[in-house]
Amino acid sequence: MKKSMMIMLCLIILALGGCKEDQQKPKSEDVSGKEVVEVLSTNTTSEKKDISMTIHHSVKGQDIYLECIITPNFKFKENRDTKKQGEGHVVVYLDNKKWDSFVKGAFILKSVPKGKHDLTVKLFHNDSTEYGIEQTIQVEI
């Protein structure tokens, strides 16, 4: 009897210990009256097959939210004089005009003019030479 009570007590403690509070989920922005478009684009790989880039994007109002996933083991780094494989940054072009360069995987292009646009993301080494990986997507604001 004592043994079964101990086992029952242990099971109750384990069950209660496994319960967690609900994790807070991020609150979504109020975009009432604005169109939201989300797209997952295809993968682009360099000729050497050692690095690939996947672009996720969404449009909210006149802003474009971009996420660049570069694998494997890529590190976003500022420009340097020496080139190191697996390090670098991305440069974004809107209709073949340079918009900006970024040293992080997620960023926002704000106040993009209304209309249809070609958005190109190119991957660069940390010495500003190209990896040969780029991806162009069409967006409409």
C-alpha positions in Angstrom: 0.0 0.0 0.0 2.8 2.4 1.0 4.6 1.6 -2.3 1.6 2.2 -4.5 1.0 5.6 -2.7 4.6 6.6 -3.4 4.3 5.7 -7.0 1.0 7.5 -7.3 2.6 10.6 -5.6 5.6 10.5 -8.0 3.3 10.3 -11.0 1.2 13.3 -9.8 4.4 15.3 -9.3 5.7 14.4 -12.7 2.4 15.3 -14.3 2.2 18.7 -12.6 5.8 19.4 -13.3 5.3 19.0 -17.0 2.5 21.6 -17.2 3.6 24.9 -18.4 1.9 28.3 -18.7 0.9 29.2 -22.2 3.8 31.0 -23.9 3.0 34.5 -25.1 2.6 34.8 -28.8 3.6 38.0 -30.5 0.7 40.3 -31.2 0.2 40.9 -34.9 0.0 44.5 -36.2 -3.3 46.0 -37.0 -3.3 46.2 -40.8 -7.0 46.8 -41.3 -7.6 48.2 -44.7 -4.2 47.2 -46.0 -3.4 44.2 -48.1 -0.9 41.6 -46.8 0.7 39.3 -49.2 3.2 36.6 -48.1 5.3 34.5 -50.4 8.0 31.9 -50.0 10.4 32.0 -52.9 12.5 29.3 -54.3 16.0 28.4 -53.2 19.1 29.8 -55.0 22.4 27.9 -54.7 25.9 28.9 -55.8 27.7 27.0 -58.6 29.9 25.4 -55.9 26.8 24.1 -54.2 28.1 25.2 -50.8 25.8 28.0 -49.9 22.1 28.5 -50.6 19.7 31.4 -50.0 16.0 31.3 -49.4 13.9 34.5 -49.4 10.7 35.0 -47.5 8.8 38.3 -48.0 5.5 39.9 -47.1 4.0 43.2 -48.1 2.2 45.4 -45.6 1.0 48.7 -46.9 4.1 50.3 -48.5 6.6 48.3 -46.5 8.3 45.0 -47.6 9.4 42.7 -44.9 12.2 40.4 -46.0 13.9 37.4 -44.4 17.0 35.9 -46.0 17.9 32.4 -44.9 21.4 31.5 -46.0 22.7 28.0 -45.3 24.9 26.3 -44.1 26.8 28.2 -41.4 26.6 31.7 -43.0 27.4 34.7 -40.8 26.4 38.2 -41.6 29.4 40.5 -41.2 30.3 44.1 -42.0 32.6 44.8 -44.9 36.3 43.9 -44.5 39.3 44.0 -46.7 39.8 40.2 -46.5 37.4 37.7 -48.0 36.3 34.8 -45.8 34.0 32.1 -47.1 30.7 31.9 -45.2 30.7 35.5 -44.2 29.1 38.6 -45.9 26.0 40.7 -46.4 23.1 41.1 -48.8 22.4 44.0 -51.1 18.8 44.7 -52.1 17.9 46.3 -55.5 14.5 47.7 -56.4 14.0 47.8 -60.2 17.7 47.4 -60.8 18.6 50.4 -58.5 20.5 49.7 -55.2 18.1 50.2 -52.3 20.5 49.3 -49.4 22.8 46.7 -48.0 22.1 44.7 -44.8 24.2 42.6 -42.4 21.3 40.8 -40.8 18.9 38.2 -42.0 15.6 40.1 -41.5 14.9 43.6 -42.4 12.2 46.0 -43.7 12.1 48.2 -46.8 10.0 51.1 -45.8 7.9 53.5 -47.9 8.3 51.6 -51.2 6.6 53.5 -54.1 3.3 52.1 -55.2 3.2 49.8 -58.2 4.8 46.6 -59.5 8.5 46.2 -58.7 11.3 43.7 -59.3 13.1 43.1 -56.1 16.6 41.5 -56.3 18.6 40.3 -53.3 22.3 39.5 -54.0 24.7 37.8 -51.6 28.2 39.4 -51.2 31.3 38.3 -49.4 32.6 40.5 -46.6 35.1 42.1 -49.0 32.1 43.1 -51.3 32.8 40.5 -54.0 29.8 38.5 -55.2 29.0 34.9 -54.2 27.1 34.5 -57.5 23.9 34.0 -55.6 21.0 36.3 -56.3 17.2 36.0 -56.3 14.6 38.3 -58.0 11.0 38.4 -56.9 8.1 40.5 -58.1 6.2 42.5 -55.6 3.2 44.8 -55.9 2.6 47.7 -53.5 
